[in-house]
Amino acid sequence: MTAHPAAVRAGSTAQEFLAGIRMLLRGLGLYVSNPRLMAFGLIPAFISGLLYLAAFGTLFYFVSDISEWLTPFADTWDQGFQEIIRLAVAAAVLGLFVLVGMLTFTAITLLIGDPFYEKISEAVENRYGGVPDEVDLPWHRTMRLSLTDSIRLIGLTVLCGIPLFLLGFIPLIGQTVVPVIAALVGGWFLAIELTGFPFYRRGLRLADRRRVLRAHRPAALGFGVGVFICFLIPLGAILVTPAAVAGAALLSRRSLGFPIDHH
């Protein structure tokens, strides 16, 4: 008895999703096996983390003023209702910052640590055979490409993130369906962002990344969702980013038809 075609596709999709998760786990394994190289990746992630923490602290300090500015209509309300609405708005502002921060942290960190992460990505590629006909771009050229592509991706992630944040206030749906969608959307953008270095090395740009990863969407989502969940853990973004760069090099090689196993 043969399996129904839909069942075969579902199984294949699930296997590809798990393969993407394995790329992240292998990146973590490479992190452990070469701590000296990977430790360099913690420096820009740590710097980026401090910047975001300082920005959050500043926002937290002024959030009550921002809440009052956003709710002038509540000036004439009863004090109890006024405090409730302004507290809710303050919480929403902080929550939106956290969401946008999660979606943009990787882009900013990769820009800060461009030379560091380029080295990590290159080391992983060389471990599995390197890149034939590699396009050797100077670091400032790579950084300019990263900046241009990152601005586009940050714009898209914010545009997607704000509606998801607002949908999160819908009872039941906001606590069940929306987090799953947020993980998938966030994971997709993380996969695109983190695979930048291997694609630049082959002379490929953002449009090429999106096209190739769309053809391997389940694997890209498995990898990206895994990174997204790691980023939810306190200090996870700082600790996991170097390993995610290594895993992204493996995901890129696999998606582009390059070997990812030792012969």
Rosetta blueprint (number, residue, H / E / L):
1 M L
2 T L
3 A L
4 H L
5 P H
6 A H
7 A H
8 V H
9 R H
10 A H
11 G H
12 S H
13 T H
14 A H
15 Q H
16 E H
17 F H
18 L H
19 A H
20 G H
21 I H
22 R H
23 M H
24 L H
25 L H
26 R H
27 G H
28 L H
29 G H
30 L H
31 Y H
32 V H
33 S H
34 N L
35 P H
36 R H
37 L H
38 M H
39 A H
40 F H
41 G H
42 L H
43 I H
44 P H
45 A H
46 F H
47 I H
48 S H
49 G H
50 L H
51 L H
52 Y H
53 L H
54 A H
55 A H
56 F H
57 G H
58 T H
59 L H
60 F H
61 Y H
62 F H
63 V H
64 S H
65 D H
66 I H
67 S H
68 E H
69 W H
70 L H
71 T L
72 P H
73 F H
74 A H
75 D L
76 T L
77 W L
78 D L
79 Q H
80 G H
81 F H
82 Q H
83 E H
84 I H
85 I H
86 R H
87 L H
88 A H
89 V H
90 A H
91 A H
92 A H
93 V H
94 L H
95 G H
96 L H
97 F H
98 V H
99 L H
100 V H
101 G H
102 M H
103 L H
104 T H
105 F H
106 T H
107 A H
108 I H
109 T H
110 L H
111 L H
112 I H
113 G L
114 D H
115 P H
116 F H
117 Y H
118 E H
119 K H
120 I H
121 S H
122 E H
123 A H
124 V H
125 E H
126 N H
127 R H
128 Y L
129 G L
130 G L
131 V L
132 P L
133 D L
134 E L
135 V L
136 D L
137 L L
138 P L
139 W H
140 H H
141 R H
142 T H
143 M H
144 R H
145 L H
146 S H
147 L H
148 T H
149 D H
150 S H
151 I H
152 R H
153 L H
154 I H
155 G H
156 L H
157 T H
158 V H
159 L H
160 C H
161 G H
162 I H
163 P H
164 L H
165 F H
166 L H
167 L H
168 G L
169 F L
170 I L
171 P L
172 L L
173 I H
174 G H
175 Q H
176 T H
177 V H
178 V H
179 P H
180 V H
181 I H
182 A H
183 A H
184 L H
185 V H
186 G H
187 G H
188 W H
189 F H
190 L H
191 A H
192 I H
193 E H
194 L H
195 T L
196 G H
197 F H
198 P H
199 F H
200 Y H
201 R L
202 R L
203 G L
204 L L
205 R L
206 L H
207 A H
208 D H
209 R H
210 R H
211 R H
212 V H
213 L H
214 R H
215 A H
216 H L
217 R H
218 P H
219 A H
220 A H
221 L H
222 G H
223 F H
224 G H
225 V H
226 G H
227 V H
228 F H
229 I H
230 C H
231 F H
232 L H
233 I L
234 P L
235 L L
236 G H
237 A H
238 I H
239 L H
240 V H
241 T H
242 P H
243 A H
244 A H
245 V H
246 A H
247 G H
248 A H
249 A H
250 L H
251 L H
252 S H
253 R H
254 R H
255 S H
256 L L
257 G L
258 F L
259 P L
260 I L
261 D L
262 H L
263 H L
